[in-house]
Each structure stands twice: as C-alpha cells, then as structure tokens.
C-alpha cells in the first residue's frame, strides 16, 4: 500500500507522450555535424532531456574549435527545433498507452500537467498531432527559464500552475536529467526508459519504473487504495 497522496500527474513530453526522440536525434546529429561537430547518433543520447540551448552549448563546449567561426547558439537551436517540428507534424506517433494513461488520470480525478524542456513550438506540434491538448490543465516549458532540466524549476512551476504541492504530484519521465529534476522538486517519480536502457542501474533513483504508459493506470490505483 502506498501512503503518499497523489492529486496530480505531470508528464514529460518527448519520449513519454510522443516518440520524438528519433526526430531529436536525427535533427541534432544532422545540424551539428553540418557545423563540424563530430557527433554520432549514439552521442545524442547524452543530451536527452536537456533544453535545446543547453544541447547546443553541451556539444560546442566539448568541441570548442568548432565554435571559433560564427557560433550562434540561438540560430543553431532554432534550426534543430524547426526540423523536429516538421518531423513531428509529418509523422509523429504517440508512445504506447498515452490516451489510456490520460483517461485514467481523468477518471481518478487527478489534475494533469506537462513539464518539458521543449519549446512552445514543439509543444503545440505535439498537442495538435496527438489531439491531447484538452487533457492538460497546465503546460509548462523550460524554454525561457534561467535553467532547464535537471533543474527542478519547470516541475515546480507546473505544480504551482495546477495548484498542488509538489509532494502531491507524480512526475512521469523517460530521461535521467528529467528524473533528477522531478526528484529535486520533491515529487514522486515514474521512469519509463527506452527499452535498450531499461536495465541501467541509474533508474534506481526513481520511485517506480514502468515498461510503458499502459502500466500507469495500475500504479495510480495503488495510490488510491
């Protein structure tokens, strides 16, 4: 029996609601390699969950010789975001169990929020593609915050927008950076890692680990018992 009272569920977006990580990886790899940053597809996993300006800075900080000429973080970030928006709008697919999980939250009377590192343009693209905007009482982006994930600010802002104490919220994440942010916000946490990362020891930092969102309804029922 779980004694923590959960009154709201706050979802990360990329990799939790929509299968956008391949789009992010493709865009990140394409743009950065065009600019001379020696990046592999496997390398892009290191920046999962970070805000786009942090992603660009992360790679240029590790390859400073690439930023010697005309380095423009905003321009590079916007180019990556534009490619991701186009990819999502064209062929974005929901992660397994998204609608089932959102309906379960509603049926249990839980408030639903979104806390993402992605920009408002990507949020809009995802909401429209999946037709899920009406489920969310609060949608918060770290786009214009001083710090993105793993800083907890975007999660704290979302809890506040829902009118809930952070400790009464359950955060659903797929990345380690997001998990750190939710834990720092004092929330209960669910991690749903990519299948090829599911056995990594670092996920022990989460309160709960699920295979996908089809299992969320069962977990939420435990909080109600």
PAKOL-869976 format. One line per 3 residues: number of its first residue (from 1); for each residue x, y, z of N, C-alpha, C. Coordinates in nm, 2 decimals, decimal comma. Layout:
! residues N
NUM) X/Y/Z/X/Y/Z/X/Y/Z; ...
//
This chain:
! residues 225
1) 0,08/-0,12/0,00/0,00/0,00/0,00/0,09/0,12/0,00; 0,05/0,22/-0,09/0,13/0,35/-0,10/0,05/0,45/-0,02; 0,12/0,52/0,07/0,06/0,62/0,16/0,06/0,76/0,11
4) 0,15/0,79/0,01/0,16/0,92/-0,04/0,03/0,96/-0,12; -0,02/1,08/-0,09/-0,14/1,13/-0,16/-0,10/1,19/-0,29; -0,15/1,14/-0,40/-0,12/1,20/-0,53/-0,25/1,26/-0,58
7) -0,24/1,39/-0,61/-0,35/1,47/-0,66/-0,33/1,51/-0,81; -0,21/1,49/-0,86/-0,18/1,54/-1,00/-0,07/1,45/-1,06; -0,08/1,44/-1,19/0,03/1,37/-1,26/0,09/1,47/-1,36
10) 0,22/1,48/-1,36/0,28/1,58/-1,45/0,37/1,49/-1,55; 0,34/1,51/-1,67/0,41/1,43/-1,78/0,52/1,51/-1,84; 0,64/1,45/-1,86/0,74/1,50/-1,96/0,67/1,47/-2,09
13) 0,73/1,53/-2,20/0,67/1,51/-2,33/0,74/1,42/-2,42; 0,86/1,46/-2,46/0,94/1,39/-2,56/0,99/1,25/-2,50; 0,95/1,15/-2,57/0,98/1,01/-2,52/0,89/0,96/-2,42
16) 0,79/1,04/-2,37/0,69/0,99/-2,28/0,55/1,00/-2,35; 0,52/1,11/-2,40/0,39/1,12/-2,48/0,40/1,09/-2,62; 0,51/1,13/-2,68/0,53/1,12/-2,82/0,67/1,06/-2,85
19) 0,68/0,97/-2,95/0,80/0,91/-2,99/0,88/1,00/-3,07; 0,93/1,11/-3,01/1,01/1,21/-3,08/1,16/1,20/-3,06; 1,20/1,11/-2,98/1,35/1,10/-2,96/1,42/1,07/-3,09
22) 1,37/0,99/-3,18/1,44/0,97/-3,31/1,45/1,10/-3,39; 1,34/1,18/-3,38/1,34/1,31/-3,46/1,45/1,40/-3,40; 1,45/1,40/-3,26/1,55/1,49/-3,20/1,69/1,44/-3,23
25) 1,72/1,31/-3,23/1,85/1,26/-3,26/1,89/1,29/-3,40; 1,80/1,27/-3,49/1,83/1,30/-3,63/1,86/1,44/-3,66; 1,77/1,53/-3,60/1,80/1,68/-3,62/1,92/1,72/-3,55
28) 1,95/1,68/-3,43/2,07/1,71/-3,36/2,19/1,67/-3,43; 2,19/1,54/-3,48/2,31/1,49/-3,55/2,33/1,56/-3,68; 2,22/1,59/-3,76/2,24/1,65/-3,89/2,29/1,79/-3,87
31) 2,23/1,87/-3,79/2,27/2,01/-3,78/2,41/2,02/-3,72; 2,44/1,95/-3,62/2,57/1,96/-3,55/2,68/1,91/-3,64; 2,66/1,80/-3,71/2,77/1,76/-3,80/2,79/1,85/-3,92
34) 2,68/1,91/-3,96/2,70/2,01/-4,07/2,79/2,13/-4,03; 2,78/2,15/-3,90/2,86/2,26/-3,84/3,00/2,22/-3,80; 3,03/2,09/-3,82/3,17/2,04/-3,80/3,19/1,98/-3,66
37) 3,08/1,96/-3,59/3,09/1,89/-3,46/3,09/1,74/-3,48; 3,19/1,67/-3,44/3,20/1,52/-3,47/3,10/1,44/-3,38; 2,98/1,42/-3,42/2,88/1,37/-3,34/2,82/1,24/-3,40
40) 2,81/1,13/-3,32/2,74/1,01/-3,37/2,60/1,01/-3,32; 2,52/0,92/-3,37/2,38/0,90/-3,32/2,38/0,86/-3,18; 2,48/0,77/-3,14/2,49/0,73/-3,00/2,52/0,84/-2,91
43) 2,60/0,94/-2,96/2,64/1,05/-2,87/2,51/1,13/-2,83; 2,41/1,14/-2,92/2,30/1,23/-2,89/2,22/1,18/-2,77; 2,24/1,06/-2,73/2,17/1,01/-2,61/2,22/1,08/-2,48
46) 2,34/1,14/-2,49/2,39/1,21/-2,37/2,31/1,34/-2,34; 2,24/1,39/-2,43/2,17/1,52/-2,41/2,02/1,50/-2,40; 1,97/1,38/-2,39/1,83/1,36/-2,37/1,78/1,43/-2,25
49) 1,67/1,50/-2,27/1,61/1,57/-2,15/1,66/1,72/-2,13; 1,77/1,75/-2,20/1,82/1,89/-2,19/1,74/1,98/-2,28; 1,74/2,11/-2,24/1,68/2,22/-2,32/1,77/2,24/-2,44
52) 1,71/2,28/-2,56/1,78/2,28/-2,68/1,91/2,37/-2,68; 1,90/2,49/-2,61/2,02/2,57/-2,60/2,13/2,51/-2,52; 2,08/2,43/-2,42/2,18/2,35/-2,34/2,25/2,24/-2,43
55) 2,17/2,18/-2,52/2,22/2,08/-2,61/2,33/2,14/-2,69; 2,30/2,25/-2,75/2,40/2,32/-2,84/2,52/2,36/-2,77; 2,50/2,41/-2,65/2,62/2,45/-2,57/2,70/2,33/-2,52
58) 2,63/2,22/-2,49/2,70/2,10/-2,45/2,80/2,05/-2,55; 2,76/2,05/-2,68/2,85/2,00/-2,78/2,96/2,09/-2,82; 2,92/2,22/-2,82/3,03/2,32/-2,85/3,13/2,33/-2,74
61) 3,09/2,31/-2,62/3,18/2,32/-2,50/3,28/2,20/-2,51; 3,24/2,09/-2,57/3,33/1,97/-2,58/3,41/1,98/-2,71; 3,37/2,06/-2,80/3,45/2,07/-2,92/3,47/2,22/-2,95
64) 3,54/2,29/-2,87/3,54/2,44/-2,88/3,60/2,49/-3,01; 3,68/2,41/-3,08/3,74/2,46/-3,20/3,63/2,48/-3,31; 3,52/2,41/-3,29/3,41/2,42/-3,39/3,33/2,55/-3,38
67) 3,35/2,62/-3,26/3,27/2,74/-3,24/3,35/2,87/-3,27; 3,47/2,85/-3,33/3,56/2,96/-3,35/3,50/3,06/-3,45; 3,43/3,01/-3,55/3,37/3,09/-3,65/3,22/3,10/-3,65
70) 3,17/3,22/-3,62/3,02/3,24/-3,63/2,94/3,15/-3,55; 2,98/3,12/-3,43/2,89/3,04/-3,34/2,77/3,12/-3,29; 2,66/3,07/-3,32/2,53/3,14/-3,28/2,44/3,03/-3,22
73) 2,44/3,03/-3,08/2,36/2,93/-3,02/2,21/2,93/-3,06; 2,15/3,05/-3,06/2,01/3,06/-3,09/1,98/3,02/-3,23; 2,06/3,05/-3,33/2,04/3,01/-3,47/2,05/2,86/-3,48
76) 2,15/2,80/-3,42/2,16/2,65/-3,43/2,04/2,59/-3,36; 2,01/2,64/-3,24/1,89/2,58/-3,17/1,76/2,59/-3,25; 1,74/2,70/-3,31/1,62/2,72/-3,39/1,62/2,63/-3,51
79) 1,73/2,60/-3,57/1,74/2,51/-3,68/1,70/2,37/-3,64; 1,75/2,33/-3,53/1,72/2,19/-3,48/1,57/2,18/-3,45; 1,52/2,28/-3,38/1,38/2,28/-3,34/1,29/2,28/-3,46
82) 1,32/2,36/-3,56/1,24/2,36/-3,68/1,23/2,22/-3,75; 1,34/2,15/-3,75/1,34/2,02/-3,81/1,26/1,92/-3,73; 1,27/1,94/-3,59/1,19/1,85/-3,51/1,04/1,87/-3,53
85) 1,00/2,00/-3,53/0,86/2,03/-3,55/0,81/1,97/-3,68; 0,89/1,99/-3,79/0,85/1,93/-3,92/0,83/1,78/-3,91; 0,92/1,72/-3,84/0,92/1,57/-3,83/0,80/1,53/-3,75
88) 0,77/1,59/-3,64/0,65/1,56/-3,56/0,52/1,58/-3,63; 0,51/1,69/-3,70/0,39/1,73/-3,77/0,37/1,63/-3,89; 0,47/1,58/-3,95/0,46/1,49/-4,06/0,43/1,34/-4,02
91) 0,50/1,30/-3,92/0,48/1,15/-3,88/0,50/1,12/-3,74; 0,47/1,21/-3,65/0,48/1,19/-3,51/0,38/1,08/-3,46; 0,43/0,99/-3,37/0,35/0,88/-3,32/0,34/0,89/-3,17
94) 0,22/0,86/-3,11/0,22/0,86/-2,97/0,29/0,74/-2,91; 0,34/0,75/-2,79/0,40/0,64/-2,72/0,29/0,55/-2,68; 0,32/0,42/-2,65/0,22/0,32/-2,62/0,15/0,36/-2,49
97) 0,01/0,36/-2,49/-0,07/0,38/-2,37/-0,09/0,53/-2,34; -0,07/0,62/-2,43/-0,08/0,77/-2,39/-0,23/0,80/-2,36; -0,32/0,77/-2,45/-0,46/0,81/-2,42/-0,51/0,73/-2,30
100) -0,48/0,60/-2,29/-0,52/0,52/-2,18/-0,47/0,58/-2,05; -0,35/0,63/-2,04/-0,30/0,69/-1,92/-0,37/0,82/-1,89; -0,39/0,90/-1,99/-0,45/1,03/-1,97/-0,60/1,01/-1,92
103) -0,67/0,92/-1,98/-0,80/0,89/-1,94/-0,81/0,83/-1,80; -0,71/0,75/-1,76/-0,70/0,70/-1,62/-0,69/0,81/-1,52; -0,60/0,91/-1,56/-0,59/1,03/-1,47/-0,72/1,10/-1,45
106) -0,79/1,12/-1,56/-0,91/1,20/-1,55/-1,02/1,12/-1,47; -1,03/0,99/-1,49/-1,12/0,91/-1,42/-1,10/0,90/-1,27; -0,97/0,92/-1,23/-0,94/0,92/-1,09/-0,94/1,06/-1,03
109) -0,98/1,16/-1,11/-0,99/1,30/-1,06/-0,86/1,36/-1,04; -0,76/1,32/-1,11/-0,62/1,38/-1,09/-0,60/1,49/-1,19; -0,54/1,59/-1,15/-0,50/1,70/-1,24/-0,39/1,66/-1,32
112) -0,38/1,71/-1,45/-0,28/1,67/-1,54/-0,20/1,79/-1,59; -0,07/1,78/-1,58/0,02/1,88/-1,63/0,13/1,83/-1,72; 0,19/1,93/-1,78/0,30/1,90/-1,87/0,42/1,98/-1,83
115) 0,54/1,92/-1,81/0,66/1,99/-1,78/0,77/1,94/-1,87; 0,81/2,02/-1,97/0,90/1,98/-2,07/1,01/2,08/-2,09; 1,12/2,03/-2,14/1,23/2,12/-2,18/1,21/2,18/-2,32
118) 1,12/2,12/-2,39/1,09/2,16/-2,53/1,03/2,30/-2,54; 1,04/2,36/-2,66/0,99/2,49/-2,68/0,84/2,49/-2,70; 0,78/2,61/-2,70/0,63/2,62/-2,72/0,59/2,57/-2,86
121) 0,68/2,59/-2,96/0,65/2,54/-3,09/0,64/2,39/-3,10; 0,72/2,32/-3,03/0,72/2,17/-3,03/0,60/2,13/-2,94; 0,57/2,19/-2,83/0,45/2,16/-2,75/0,33/2,17/-2,84
124) 0,31/2,28/-2,91/0,19/2,30/-3,00/0,19/2,19/-3,10; 0,30/2,15/-3,16/0,30/2,05/-3,27/0,26/1,91/-3,21; 0,31/1,88/-3,09/0,27/1,75/-3,03/0,12/1,75/-2,99
127) 0,07/1,86/-2,92/-0,07/1,86/-2,88/-0,16/1,85/-3,00; -0,12/1,92/-3,11/-0,21/1,91/-3,23/-0,20/1,77/-3,30; -0,08/1,72/-3,31/-0,06/1,59/-3,37/-0,13/1,48/-3,30
130) -0,12/1,48/-3,17/-0,19/1,37/-3,09/-0,33/1,40/-3,04; -0,37/1,53/-3,07/-0,50/1,57/-3,03/-0,53/1,55/-2,88; -0,44/1,60/-2,79/-0,45/1,57/-2,65/-0,45/1,70/-2,57
133) -0,46/1,82/-2,63/-0,44/1,95/-2,56/-0,55/1,96/-2,45; -0,67/1,91/-2,47/-0,78/1,93/-2,37/-0,75/1,85/-2,24; -0,67/1,76/-2,24/-0,64/1,68/-2,12/-0,56/1,77/-2,01
136) -0,49/1,87/-2,06/-0,39/1,93/-1,97/-0,44/2,06/-1,91; -0,43/2,07/-1,78/-0,47/2,19/-1,71/-0,36/2,29/-1,70; -0,24/2,24/-1,72/-0,12/2,33/-1,72/-0,01/2,27/-1,81
139) 0,05/2,36/-1,89/0,15/2,32/-1,98/0,27/2,41/-1,96; 0,38/2,36/-1,91/0,49/2,44/-1,87/0,62/2,40/-1,95; 0,69/2,50/-2,00/0,81/2,48/-2,07/0,93/2,54/-2,00
142) 1,04/2,48/-2,01/1,16/2,54/-1,95/1,23/2,64/-2,05; 1,16/2,66/-2,17/1,22/2,74/-2,28/1,28/2,87/-2,23; 1,21/2,95/-2,15/1,25/3,08/-2,11/1,30/3,09/-1,97
145) 1,31/2,98/-1,90/1,36/2,98/-1,76/1,51/3,00/-1,76; 1,56/3,04/-1,64/1,70/3,05/-1,62/1,78/2,92/-1,64; 1,71/2,81/-1,59/1,77/2,68/-1,60/1,67/2,58/-1,65
148) 1,71/2,49/-1,74/1,63/2,38/-1,78/1,66/2,26/-1,69; 1,59/2,14/-1,72/1,62/2,02/-1,65/1,77/1,99/-1,67; 1,84/1,94/-1,57/1,79/1,88/-1,45/1,75/1,97/-1,33
151) 1,75/2,10/-1,35/1,70/2,19/-1,25/1,55/2,17/-1,24; 1,50/2,18/-1,11/1,36/2,14/-1,09/1,25/2,25/-1,12; 1,30/2,37/-1,17/1,21/2,48/-1,18/1,08/2,46/-1,26
154) 1,10/2,39/-1,38/0,98/2,37/-1,46/0,88/2,28/-1,40; 0,93/2,18/-1,32/0,83/2,10/-1,24/0,77/2,17/-1,13; 0,84/2,26/-1,06/0,78/2,34/-0,95/0,68/2,44/-1,01
157) 0,71/2,49/-1,13/0,62/2,58/-1,19/0,49/2,51/-1,23; 0,50/2,39/-1,28/0,38/2,32/-1,32/0,29/2,28/-1,20; 0,36/2,24/-1,09/0,28/2,21/-0,97/0,20/2,33/-0,92
160) 0,27/2,44/-0,93/0,21/2,57/-0,88/0,09/2,60/-0,98; 0,11/2,58/-1,11/0,00/2,61/-1,20/-0,12/2,52/-1,18; -0,09/2,40/-1,13/-0,20/2,31/-1,10/-0,27/2,34/-0,97
163) -0,20/2,42/-0,89/-0,25/2,45/-0,75/-0,22/2,34/-0,65; -0,11/2,26/-0,68/-0,08/2,15/-0,60/0,06/2,16/-0,53; 0,08/2,10/-0,42/0,21/2,09/-0,36/0,29/1,99/-0,44
166) 0,42/2,02/-0,46/0,50/1,93/-0,54/0,50/1,78/-0,49; 0,49/1,77/-0,36/0,50/1,64/-0,30/0,37/1,56/-0,33; 0,26/1,62/-0,37/0,14/1,56/-0,41/0,13/1,53/-0,56
169) 0,24/1,54/-0,63/0,24/1,52/-0,77/0,33/1,40/-0,81; 0,29/1,33/-0,91/0,36/1,22/-0,97/0,42/1,26/-1,10; 0,55/1,26/-1,12/0,61/1,30/-1,24/0,65/1,18/-1,32
172) 0,62/1,18/-1,45/0,65/1,07/-1,54/0,76/1,12/-1,64; 0,87/1,05/-1,64/0,99/1,08/-1,71/1,04/0,97/-1,79; 1,13/1,00/-1,89/1,20/0,89/-1,96/1,35/0,92/-1,96
175) 1,39/1,03/-1,91/1,54/1,06/-1,91/1,59/1,08/-1,77; 1,72/1,06/-1,76/1,78/1,08/-1,63/1,79/1,22/-1,58; 1,81/1,32/-1,68/1,80/1,46/-1,65/1,67/1,50/-1,60
178) 1,56/1,45/-1,66/1,43/1,48/-1,61/1,40/1,42/-1,48; 1,45/1,29/-1,46/1,43/1,23/-1,33/1,49/1,31/-1,22; 1,61/1,36/-1,24/1,68/1,44/-1,14/1,60/1,56/-1,11
181) 1,54/1,62/-1,21/1,46/1,75/-1,19/1,34/1,72/-1,11; 1,27/1,61/-1,14/1,15/1,57/-1,06/1,18/1,54/-0,92; 1,29/1,46/-0,90/1,33/1,43/-0,76/1,36/1,55/-0,68
184) 1,43/1,64/-0,74/1,47/1,77/-0,68/1,35/1,85/-0,64; 1,24/1,84/-0,72/1,12/1,91/-0,69/1,04/1,84/-0,58; 1,09/1,73/-0,53/1,02/1,65/-0,42/0,90/1,58/-0,46
187) 0,89/1,54/-0,59/0,78/1,47/-0,64/0,80/1,32/-0,64; 0,69/1,24/-0,64/0,70/1,10/-0,66/0,74/1,09/-0,81; 0,81/0,99/-0,85/0,86/0,98/-0,98/0,84/0,84/-1,04
190) 0,81/0,84/-1,17/0,80/0,72/-1,26/0,90/0,74/-1,37; 0,98/0,64/-1,39/1,07/0,65/-1,51/1,03/0,54/-1,61; 1,02/0,58/-1,73/0,99/0,48/-1,84/1,11/0,50/-1,94
193) 1,22/0,43/-1,92/1,33/0,45/-2,01/1,32/0,38/-2,14; 1,40/0,41/-2,24/1,40/0,34/-2,36/1,43/0,20/-2,34; 1,37/0,11/-2,41/1,39/-0,04/-2,39/1,54/-0,08/-2,38
196) 1,62/-0,02/-2,47/1,77/-0,06/-2,47/1,84/0,00/-2,35; 1,77/0,08/-2,26/1,84/0,14/-2,15/1,77/0,09/-2,02; 1,67/0,00/-2,03/1,58/-0,03/-1,92/1,65/-0,09/-1,80
199) 1,77/-0,16/-1,82/1,83/-0,23/-1,71/1,95/-0,15/-1,65; 1,96/-0,03/-1,69/2,07/0,05/-1,63/2,04/0,08/-1,48; 2,15/0,07/-1,40/2,13/0,09/-1,26/2,09/0,23/-1,21
202) 2,11/0,33/-1,30/2,07/0,46/-1,25/1,92/0,48/-1,23; 1,84/0,40/-1,29/1,70/0,42/-1,28/1,65/0,38/-1,14; 1,74/0,33/-1,05/1,70/0,30/-0,91/1,67/0,43/-0,84
205) 1,71/0,55/-0,90/1,68/0,68/-0,84/1,53/0,71/-0,85; 1,46/0,64/-0,93/1,31/0,67/-0,94/1,24/0,59/-0,84; 1,12/0,64/-0,80/1,04/0,56/-0,71/0,97/0,44/-0,78
208) 0,95/0,45/-0,91/0,88/0,35/-0,98/0,94/0,34/-1,12; 0,95/0,22/-1,18/0,99/0,21/-1,32/0,89/0,12/-1,39; 0,84/0,17/-1,50/0,74/0,11/-1,58/0,80/0,08/-1,72
211) 0,73/-0,02/-1,79/0,77/-0,05/-1,92/0,72/0,05/-2,02; 0,59/0,09/-2,00/0,53/0,19/-2,08/0,41/0,25/-2,01; 0,34/0,34/-2,07/0,23/0,41/-2,01/0,11/0,32/-1,99
214) 0,10/0,20/-2,06/-0,01/0,12/-2,04/-0,01/0,07/-1,89; 0,10/0,08/-1,82/0,10/0,03/-1,68/0,07/0,14/-1,58; 0,06/0,26/-1,63/0,04/0,37/-1,53/-0,09/0,36/-1,46
217) -0,20/0,32/-1,52/-0,33/0,32/-1,45/-0,32/0,22/-1,33; -0,26/0,11/-1,35/-0,24/0,02/-1,23/-0,17/0,08/-1,12; -0,06/0,15/-1,15/0,02/0,22/-1,05/-0,07/0,33/-0,98
220) -0,14/0,40/-1,05/-0,23/0,51/-0,99/-0,33/0,45/-0,90; -0,38/0,34/-0,93/-0,48/0,27/-0,84/-0,42/0,24/-0,71; -0,29/0,20/-0,71/-0,22/0,17/-0,58/-0,22/0,30/-0,49
223) -0,21/0,41/-0,55/-0,21/0,54/-0,47/-0,34/0,56/-0,41; -0,45/0,51/-0,46/-0,58/0,53/-0,42/-0,63/0,44/-0,31; -0,56/0,33/-0,30/-0,60/0,22/-0,20/-0,58/0,27/-0,06
//
